[in-house]
């Protein structure tokens, strides 16, 4: 068994409402409380990691601030994750942050992720 929580599990949880991590815990700790029933989820969920095209100093201001200042309950999908601290220098080719999208279908979800990446890249590059 692999006890590690893989990066794709959170997408499955957000997409299906299935409390995968809580179920996984019960495999190793049968005395753990049973997870709450899965919430009803809709649409397609996507996750992307934005990589720096050029060296960047992560700014203080951006669309990720709402995620930082108003954390959601663990079962609700945030807009951003893995947000670096303001002022951190990120070299070209390194991951900057993670972002999510939910849409009615795969095509719309991929387009939302592409738009999100383009918007973030423009903001980080000063454009």
Secondary structure, DSSP 4 states (H G I P E B T S, - for coil): ------HHHHHHHHHH---HHHHHHHHH-TTSPPPPPPPP--SEEEEEEEE-SS-EEPPS-STTHHHHHSPPPTTSPPSEESPPPTT-EE-TTSEEEEEEEEESSHHHHHHHHHHHHHHHHHHHTT-
